[in-house]
Amino acid sequence: MQQRKLGPFSVSAISLGCMNLSHAYGAPVSAGQGERVLLAALDAGVTMFDTAALYGFGANETLVGNVLAKHRSRFTLASKCGMQGVDLAGDGKLVRVIDGRPETLRATCEAALQRLQTDVIDLYYLHRWDKQVPIEDSMGALSDLVRAGKIRSIGLSEVSATTLRKAHAVHPISAVQTEYSLWTRNPEIAVLDACRELGVAFVAFSPVARGFLCGEPPDVSTFDAKDIRRAMPRFAPDNYAANLKLLPGYQVIAQEVGCTPAQLALAWLLHKGEHIIPIPGTTRVPHLLEDLDAVNVKLSADVMARLEALINEKTVSGNRYSEQGNREVDTEAF
């Protein structure tokens, strides 16, 4: 597997997002299936695994810890704080809460270390900037965790270039993680360039457009009741019908290149910059191996231009998040 630089680490050019083993796209997979995917990734050369306190409200960190703790020396471990499940009503039902207060970040880290069965987390992201807390305060808490040896480096998720620069002035940032794919191009406004300038890796989540750029686009009528795509405007009936019209031309390009649609989406990201590291997620080993083989796909400048002309912020219908989701991300000067 090709390697790319991320802070003090060298990680696989395509790494693994573990979220959908436990969260977001319907019922979690069985522990056995999760173990098969994680171990297959490790054996195939994946050297960074990405999880979060939010995913399954701790269940994903627990799964990663149970399966990979014995192989801890073989990979870079990334997790996230600042957004997790909280029992607000005292009835045992957890709800998602964004909380960037220093005391919360410290407590979340301690719980994560236990679930992950490790003494230190290599890369710890602030999952969302809590706009009620100055970014400098949240960064101060994370830098304290570095000094205490609880974490090795700091990342940010879904932040603007402005916020990245403010945070980087407090403590060096190793990575910014944000949605980036052919159909989500927001990072191209300012964040990608800011990362390149500051020597920060850019970790691209949802690189195959939440399944849209895979071989068979998802059938929205079959989405589980808890599938987060149900609330995403791009999957609403009218928008989705319009977006599906983009796929025939996209599939033609994949055929010309000699790769699968998912591999084309990942190869496009790899060609956009040496500091970009896609983290596709999957629940199936064959899909995992297909994704990882995208490192061998070569794209010409002409193919890159055709892809970007076909699928971009002007040709895709619908916002990526609902109004509530848009309020939660840091989009100023994105």
C-alpha positions as CSV (number, residue, x, y, z in Angstrom):
1,M,0.0,0.0,0.0
2,Q,1.3,3.5,-0.9
3,Q,1.9,5.8,2.1
4,R,1.1,9.4,2.8
5,K,2.3,11.8,5.5
6,L,0.0,12.7,8.4
7,G,1.6,14.7,11.1
8,P,4.3,12.6,12.6
9,F,2.9,9.4,11.0
10,S,3.1,7.7,7.6
11,V,-0.2,6.0,6.8
12,S,-1.8,4.1,4.0
13,A,-2.9,6.4,1.2
14,I,-6.4,4.9,1.5
15,S,-7.3,4.2,5.1
16,L,-10.5,2.9,6.7
17,G,-13.4,4.8,8.1
18,C,-15.0,2.5,10.7
19,M,-18.2,4.4,11.3
20,N,-20.7,2.4,9.3
21,L,-19.8,-0.8,11.1
22,S,-21.7,0.6,14.0
23,H,-23.5,3.8,13.0
24,A,-25.3,6.0,10.5
25,Y,-26.5,3.7,7.7
26,G,-28.9,1.5,9.5
27,A,-28.4,-1.4,11.9
28,P,-24.8,-2.1,12.9
29,V,-23.2,-5.2,11.6
30,S,-22.5,-8.2,13.8
31,A,-19.4,-8.3,15.9
32,G,-18.1,-11.1,13.7
33,Q,-18.6,-9.2,10.5
34,G,-17.0,-6.1,11.9
35,E,-14.0,-8.2,13.0
36,R,-13.7,-9.7,9.5
37,V,-13.7,-6.3,7.8
38,L,-11.2,-4.8,10.3
39,L,-8.7,-7.7,10.1
40,A,-9.0,-7.9,6.3
41,A,-8.1,-4.2,6.1
42,L,-5.1,-4.7,8.4
43,D,-3.9,-7.6,6.3
44,A,-4.4,-5.7,3.1
45,G,-2.1,-2.9,4.3
46,V,-4.4,-0.3,5.9
47,T,-2.4,1.5,8.6
48,M,-4.9,4.0,9.8
49,F,-8.3,3.2,11.3
50,D,-10.7,6.1,12.0
51,T,-13.4,5.9,14.7
52,A,-15.2,8.3,17.1
53,A,-17.0,8.4,20.5
54,L,-20.1,9.3,18.5
55,Y,-20.3,6.2,16.4
56,G,-22.7,3.8,18.0
57,F,-22.3,6.0,21.1
58,G,-19.1,4.2,22.0
59,A,-19.9,0.9,20.3
60,N,-17.5,1.5,17.4
61,E,-14.5,2.4,19.6
62,T,-15.3,-0.8,21.6
63,L,-15.4,-2.9,18.4
64,V,-12.1,-1.4,17.2
65,G,-10.5,-2.0,20.6
66,N,-11.7,-5.6,20.9
67,V,-10.5,-6.5,17.4
68,L,-7.3,-4.5,16.9
69,A,-5.8,-3.9,20.4
70,K,-3.6,-6.9,20.0
71,H,-2.2,-5.5,16.8
72,R,-1.8,-2.0,18.2
73,S,1.8,-1.5,16.9
74,R,0.8,-2.1,13.3
75,F,-1.5,1.0,12.7
76,T,-2.2,4.6,13.5
77,L,-5.3,4.9,15.6
78,A,-7.6,7.9,15.1
79,S,-10.7,8.8,17.1
80,K,-12.7,11.9,17.9
81,C,-14.2,13.9,20.8
82,G,-16.5,16.8,21.1
83,M,-19.7,15.1,19.8
84,Q,-21.1,12.1,21.6
85,G,-24.2,10.5,23.1
86,V,-25.5,12.0,26.3
87,D,-28.4,10.9,28.6
88,L,-30.0,14.3,28.8
89,A,-33.4,13.2,30.1
90,G,-32.1,10.7,32.6
91,D,-34.1,7.9,31.0
92,G,-31.1,5.9,29.6
93,K,-31.7,7.2,26.0
94,L,-28.6,8.8,24.5
95,V,-28.9,11.7,22.2
96,R,-26.2,13.3,20.1
97,V,-24.6,16.4,21.7
98,I,-21.9,18.7,20.6
99,D,-19.8,19.7,23.6
100,G,-16.3,21.2,23.3
101,R,-15.8,22.2,26.9
102,P,-12.3,21.2,28.2
103,E,-13.7,19.0,31.0
104,T,-15.9,17.1,28.5
105,L,-13.0,16.5,26.1
106,R,-10.8,15.2,28.9
107,A,-13.6,12.8,30.1
108,T,-14.4,11.7,26.6
109,C,-10.7,10.9,26.0
110,E,-10.4,8.8,29.2
111,A,-13.5,6.8,28.2
112,A,-12.1,6.3,24.7
113,L,-8.8,5.0,26.0
114,Q,-10.7,2.3,27.9
115,R,-12.9,1.3,25.0
116,L,-10.0,1.2,22.6
117,Q,-7.9,-0.7,25.0
118,T,-4.9,1.5,24.5
119,D,-2.7,3.9,26.5
120,V,-2.6,6.5,23.8
121,I,-4.6,7.6,20.8
122,D,-2.4,8.6,17.9
123,L,-4.7,11.2,16.3
124,Y,-7.5,12.8,18.3
125,Y,-9.9,15.0,16.4
126,L,-12.3,17.6,17.7
127,H,-15.3,16.1,15.9
128,R,-17.2,19.4,15.7
129,W,-16.2,22.9,16.8
130,D,-18.7,23.8,19.6
131,K,-19.5,27.3,18.7
132,Q,-20.4,28.1,22.3
133,V,-16.7,27.4,23.3
134,P,-13.8,29.4,21.8
135,I,-11.7,27.1,19.6
136,E,-8.7,28.2,21.6
137,D,-10.2,26.7,24.8
138,S,-11.0,23.3,23.2
139,M,-7.5,23.3,21.7
140,G,-6.0,24.1,25.1
141,A,-7.6,21.0,26.5
142,L,-6.4,18.8,23.6
143,S,-2.8,20.2,23.9
144,D,-2.9,19.3,27.6
145,L,-3.8,15.7,26.5
146,V,-0.8,15.7,24.3
147,R,1.5,16.8,27.1
148,A,-0.1,14.2,29.4
149,G,0.7,11.4,26.8
150,K,-2.9,10.5,26.3
151,I,-2.9,11.5,22.6
152,R,0.0,12.0,20.2
153,S,-1.5,14.5,17.8
154,I,-4.5,16.7,17.2
155,G,-7.0,16.9,14.3
156,L,-10.1,19.0,13.5
157,S,-13.2,18.0,11.7
158,E,-15.6,20.1,9.5
159,V,-13.8,23.4,10.2
160,S,-13.2,26.4,8.0
161,A,-9.8,27.7,7.0
162,T,-10.2,30.5,9.5
163,T,-10.8,28.2,12.4
164,L,-8.0,25.9,11.3
165,R,-5.5,28.8,11.4
166,K,-6.8,29.9,14.9
167,A,-6.4,26.3,16.2
168,H,-3.0,25.8,14.6
169,A,-1.7,28.9,16.4
170,V,-2.4,27.2,19.7
171,H,-1.0,23.8,18.9
172,P,0.1,22.2,15.6
173,I,-2.8,20.5,13.8
174,S,-1.9,17.2,12.1
175,A,-5.1,16.6,10.1
176,V,-8.4,18.2,9.0
177,Q,-11.2,15.7,8.3
178,T,-14.1,16.9,6.1
179,E,-16.5,15.4,3.6
180,Y,-14.8,15.6,0.2
181,S,-15.8,13.9,-3.1
182,L,-16.7,14.8,-6.6
183,W,-20.2,15.7,-5.3
184,T,-19.0,17.6,-2.2
185,R,-16.4,20.2,-3.3
186,N,-16.6,22.7,-0.4
187,P,-13.0,22.1,0.8
188,E,-11.7,23.5,-2.5
189,I,-12.9,27.0,-1.5
190,A,-10.1,27.5,1.1
191,V,-9.5,24.5,3.4
192,L,-7.4,22.4,1.0
193,D,-5.1,25.2,0.3
194,A,-4.8,26.1,4.0
195,C,-3.9,22.5,4.8
196,R,-1.3,22.4,2.1
197,E,0.2,25.7,3.3
198,L,0.4,24.6,7.0
199,G,1.6,21.1,6.3
200,V,-1.7,19.6,7.5
201,A,-3.0,16.3,6.0
202,F,-6.6,16.4,4.7
203,V,-8.6,13.3,5.5
204,A,-11.6,12.9,3.2
205,F,-14.6,11.2,4.6
206,S,-17.6,9.9,2.5
207,P,-15.2,9.8,-0.5
208,V,-17.6,7.8,-2.6
209,A,-20.5,10.2,-1.9
210,R,-22.3,8.1,0.7
211,G,-22.6,5.2,-1.8
212,F,-23.8,7.3,-4.7
213,L,-20.6,6.8,-6.7
214,C,-20.4,3.1,-6.2
215,G,-21.4,0.6,-8.9
216,E,-25.0,0.5,-8.0
217,P,-26.4,3.7,-6.5
218,P,-28.3,3.2,-3.2
219,D,-32.1,2.7,-3.5
220,V,-33.5,5.3,-1.1
221,S,-36.7,3.3,-0.7
222,T,-34.7,0.6,1.1
223,F,-33.0,2.9,3.6
224,D,-33.3,1.8,7.2
225,A,-35.4,4.1,9.4
226,K,-32.2,5.3,11.2
227,D,-30.2,5.8,8.0
228,I,-28.9,9.4,8.2
229,R,-29.2,9.8,4.4
230,R,-33.0,10.0,4.9
231,A,-32.5,13.6,6.2
232,M,-30.0,14.6,3.5
233,P,-31.4,16.8,0.8
234,R,-29.4,15.2,-2.0
235,F,-31.3,11.9,-1.4
236,A,-34.8,13.6,-1.3
237,P,-36.9,12.3,-4.2
238,D,-36.6,15.2,-6.7
239,N,-33.0,15.9,-6.0
240,Y,-32.0,12.3,-6.1
241,A,-33.8,11.8,-9.4
242,A,-31.8,14.7,-10.9
243,N,-28.5,13.4,-9.4
244,L,-29.0,9.9,-10.9
245,K,-28.9,11.5,-14.3
246,L,-25.2,12.2,-13.7
247,L,-24.3,8.5,-13.3
248,P,-24.4,7.2,-16.9
249,G,-21.7,9.7,-18.0
250,Y,-19.7,8.9,-14.9
251,Q,-19.9,5.1,-15.5
252,V,-18.7,5.6,-19.1
253,I,-15.6,7.3,-17.8
254,A,-15.0,4.4,-15.3
255,Q,-15.3,1.9,-18.2
256,E,-12.8,3.9,-20.3
257,V,-10.3,4.1,-17.4
258,G,-10.8,0.4,-16.7
259,C,-11.9,0.6,-13.1
260,T,-15.0,0.5,-11.0
261,P,-17.0,3.6,-10.2
262,A,-15.9,3.5,-6.6
263,Q,-12.3,3.2,-7.6
264,L,-12.7,6.2,-9.9
265,A,-14.0,8.3,-7.1
266,L,-11.1,7.4,-4.8
267,A,-8.5,7.8,-7.5
268,W,-9.8,11.2,-8.3
269,L,-9.2,12.2,-4.6
270,L,-5.7,10.7,-4.6
271,H,-4.8,12.7,-7.7
272,K,-6.1,16.0,-6.2
273,G,-3.2,16.3,-3.8
274,E,-0.4,14.3,-2.0
275,H,-1.8,15.5,1.3
276,I,-5.2,14.0,0.8
277,I,-6.1,10.7,2.4
278,P,-9.5,9.1,1.7
279,I,-11.2,7.0,4.3
280,P,-13.9,5.0,2.7
281,G,-16.1,2.8,4.9
282,T,-17.7,-0.5,4.1
283,T,-19.3,-3.5,5.8
284,R,-18.1,-6.0,3.2
285,V,-14.6,-7.4,2.6
286,P,-15.0,-7.5,-1.2
287,H,-15.9,-3.8,-1.3
288,L,-13.0,-3.1,1.0
289,L,-10.5,-4.8,-1.3
290,E,-12.0,-3.1,-4.3
291,D,-11.6,0.3,-2.7
292,L,-8.0,-0.3,-1.7
293,D,-7.1,-1.2,-5.2
294,A,-7.9,2.4,-6.3
295,V,-4.3,3.3,-5.4
296,N,-3.3,1.6,-8.7
297,V,-5.7,3.6,-10.9
298,K,-4.0,6.3,-12.9
299,L,-6.0,9.3,-14.2
300,S,-4.9,11.6,-17.0
301,A,-5.4,15.4,-16.8
302,D,-8.2,15.0,-19.4
303,V,-10.1,12.5,-17.3
304,M,-9.7,14.6,-14.2
305,A,-11.2,17.6,-16.1
306,R,-14.1,15.6,-17.5
307,L,-15.0,14.2,-14.1
308,E,-15.0,17.7,-12.5
309,A,-17.0,19.1,-15.3
310,L,-19.6,16.3,-15.0
311,I,-20.1,16.2,-11.2
312,N,-19.6,19.4,-9.2
313,E,-21.3,21.9,-6.9
314,K,-23.3,23.3,-9.9
315,T,-24.5,20.0,-11.3
316,V,-25.4,18.2,-8.1
317,S,-28.9,18.9,-6.7
318,G,-29.5,19.5,-3.0
319,N,-27.3,20.5,-0.1
320,R,-25.2,17.9,1.6
321,Y,-26.8,18.5,5.0
322,S,-30.2,19.6,6.3
323,E,-30.5,23.1,7.8
324,Q,-29.7,21.7,11.2
325,G,-26.6,19.9,9.9
326,N,-25.4,23.0,8.2
327,R,-25.7,25.0,11.4
328,E,-23.5,22.5,13.2
329,V,-20.5,22.7,10.8
330,D,-18.1,25.6,10.6
331,T,-18.8,26.9,7.2
332,E,-17.5,30.5,7.5
333,A,-14.8,31.0,4.8
334,F,-15.0,27.3,4.2
